[in-house]
Each structure stands twice: as C-alpha cells, then as structure tokens.
Amino acid sequence: MISKKLLLTIVFGTLIIASASLYIIADSDLYYYGKNNLPIYNKLPFEMKPEYWNTRSGSPGFKILDKYDFVHIGNYVGYSEYPGIIIDSVISYGFNDTLIVAIIADSSKNLYCFIQNDTLIRSITLIPLTNCNIEKIKHDYNLKWIENPNNPPYLIMSKRFRSAFIFYISLILFIVYFSKYLKEKHKENKNEIN
C-alpha cells in the first residue's frame, strides 16, 4: 500500500510539472508583447525581437529590436526614406517567416502601415493606413497578429502569475513531503535491520 506521504509527494510533483508547463506557455504568449521572463523564444522574422521598455530603460513602451539590439520599430524612430515621420507608438503588428507588418502612429497621431519584407532598411514601406487594406494583408500573408502590444491581455499575465505561485508552493510542499517520506523509509529500514 502506498503511504500518504508518498502519495502527496507524487501529487505535488505532478503539480510542479503542470504549473511549469502552464508558465512556459503563458510566458511564450507574452513574448509577443515583450514581457516574457524566459529568454528562450525567437519567433519574429529577420532575427528581430519584441521588447517592452519600462521607464528605467528610457523611452518607455513597446519596441521591436533588430538582431543588433537597435530599436527598429518603436517610439522616436524615424527612417531616412520618410523624413517627416517619427514613430510615436506601435498600435499592433503581425508577422510570418518573411514579412513584418505594423500599424504605427507618428508624433502627430497619423496612422501608418509599416511593411518590411527583407532585413535591409531600404525594404521598409510606410503607407498611410487609409490607403492600406490591413485585413487583406493579414489574410493574404497569413500573419500572426498581435493587438495592442503595449498592454498584454490580463488573462495571460494572470495565468503566468498563478502558475508561478502554484509552482513555488508545490515545490515547497514536494520537498517537505518527500523529505518526510525519506525519513519514514529510513526509519523503517533501520527497524528492519535491528
């Protein structure tokens, strides 16, 4: 018969695995908002990565960095081909393996469609959003689309927090019950020898 301490150890061990899995899934979803904790994802084209900068990092907000860690899409960024446009914020963005598209607002709050299909800076196109059929682009290029990257969904943030909380509590209880189980087994073995 299985002892109560061993059964609880198994239950808490299972909870550790389940909560760690949920944490990784939630964290990978938060990657697209630049709010992930684990540096294990690389899913944007051209080796770009999303980041969210708080006020300590300077110019707070959502950004997409290039492979050299320069801000490529984000506030206060301008492009030489479009000298009158300075990005104020990223409204939403989408991507596939060969294309990145974003809806951006400039410092005058005009909306533009940002399109890049190569790693070269000259492959960037900025089109006024009124002249861009964003829904057609999303559909034709099968883009994974991220809405409002400055504010990740609360459900994902809370799922990550709850799974981390369950993980740590389960880990503590696993250690406690496993050590009690080992002490009990050690005591039984000692009694059998005597």
N, C-alpha and C positions, 0 to 999 in steps of 0.2 A: 504494500500500500504506500502511496506517495504521501509524504509528510506535508503539513500545512505550510511550513517554511519553504520547502522546495516548490510547491505549487505557486506561492506568492512570488518567488524568485522568477519563475517562468512567466507569470503574468506581467510582472514589471519589466522583464527583459523584452517581451513582446511589445509592450507599450513604448519602450525605448526605440525599438526598430520602427514602429509605426509612426511615432511622433517625429523621428529624424527624417523619415521619408516625406511626411507632410511638410516639414520645414523646408526641405530642399525643393519641393515642388513650388511652394509659395515664394521662396527666395528666387527661384528661376523666373517666375512671373514678374517679380519686382525688378528683375534685371532690366527690363524694357523701360522702366521708369528711373533707372539709375540709382535705385535704392536697395540693391542687393547687398548682402553681407559676405557671401562666399564668392571668391574670385575664380569661379570655375566655368563661366559661360562665355561663349564667343559666337554670337549668332547674327551679328549685323554684317552686311557686305563690306568689302574693302578694308577689313580688319578694324572697323570703327567700333566704338563702344559708347553706350549711353551712360551719363553720369548726372547726378543731381548734386549741385554745389549749394551748401548752406552759406550763411553769412560769413563764416570763418574762412571759407575758401575764396572769397572775393566774388563779385558779381553773382549773387545767388540765382538759382533757377536751374532748369533742365538744359543739358547740353549734349551734343554728340561730338566725341573726340575722335580725331583720326589716329592712325597707328603710331604716330609720334607723340601722342598726348596733347596735341594742339586743338583748341576748340574749333570745330569745323562748322557746326550749326549751333547757334546759341546767341544769347543777348550780347550786344555790342560787336557782333561780327559783321563785316562787310566784304564785298567781293569786287575786285578791280573792274570786272566787266559790267558791274551795276553800281557805279559810284554814289548814286543818290539814295541807296537803300542800305540801312543799318538795321540788323535784326534786333527786335526788342524781346520777342518771346517765340517759343515753339508751341503752336496750338495742338498739333497732332502730327504723327508721322507713320510711315509704313515702309516696308522693305520686302525684298525677296533676295535671292542669291546674287543678282546682278544689278539691282536698282534700289535707290533710296529716294523716297518722296516725303516731303514735309509741307505742312501748312504753317506758314510763319507770319508774324505781324512785325511791321517795321516800327520805327520810333514815332511815326505819325499814325499808327494803328491801321495802316493799309494792310490788307491780307494778300499774300503771295503763295504760289505753289512752287516749291523748291524741288527740282528734279536733278538727280545725279546718277549716271549710268556707267561711270568709269572712275578710277582712282584719281584721274587728273583733274585739277581745279578748273580747267577750261571746259570740262564736260558738264558744268553746272548750268542749269537754266532756271531763271526766275520768271514766272508768268503771273500777272495779276490773277487772283483767284476767280474773279468774274469771267475770265477768258479760259478757265481751266475746268474740264469736266473730271473732277476728282473721283467721282463714283465710277466712271468708265475706266480710269487709270487703275483704281483698286481692283476692279473686276478683270480687266484685260491682262494685268500682270500678276494677278493672284497675290496681292500684297498682304502681309500680316500687318494689321493696322492698330496703332496704339492711340487711343483718345486721351487728351489732356495729360500729357506726361509729367506736368508739374504737380499733379495731385493723383497719386495712385489710388485705386479703389480701396475703400476702408476694409472690405471683406478680405482682401488678400493680406493687408497689413495685420489685421487681427488674427487671421489664420496662422501667420508666421509667429506672432507673439504667443498665441495659445499653444502651438505645437512646441515652441521652445520651453515654455513653462512646464508643460506635461513631460517633456524630455528630462528636464533637470530634476523634477520631483520624482519621476520614475527611476532615474539613475540613483538618486539618494536612497530611495526605498529598496531598489535592487541590491545595492551594496550592503545595506543594513540586513535584509533578509538572507542574502547569500552568505554573509559572514556568520549569522546565527545558524544557518543550515550547516556550514562547515564546522562550527564549534560543536554542534549536536552530533555530527558524524564522527568527529574526532573523539568526543566523549564516549560514543558507542564502541568505537574501535578500541579504545583504552580499556573499557569494561570487558570486552571480549577477550583481550589479552590476559587480563587478571583473572 
